[in-house]
Amino acid sequence: MDSATAIRGEATLVVDGAAEGLDPSEIVGYIEYCRQRVRDVLAGMAEEMGATPLPPAHRYCGQPHAWIITAAAGHAIEHGSQIRQFVTDRTSASGL
């Protein structure tokens, strides 16, 4: 599956060179989708859920659920920077 199909079909994005041919507006739409997903998850999060240890099958088993969520936030920031750079490069190259 190529990146354009992934964005349009499953809201999954690969930005490392495989995103050639994606329109910057599609990437912005994907970012908006991700932001809403984060809001939805965090809105449903309670202290009890955050303190729940991750299950044995999880690679970080035993760590509190909140631990993985806060780590994911840093990971998302990293990807957001990559997406911003990609969009900026594409819009600069196209003269927008």
Secondary structure, DSSP 8 states (H G I E B T S, - for coil): --HHHHHHHH-----SSTTTT--HHHHHHHHHHHHHHHHHHHHT--HHHHHSB--TTSTTTTSBHHHHHHHHHHHHHHHHHHHHHHHHHHHHHHT-
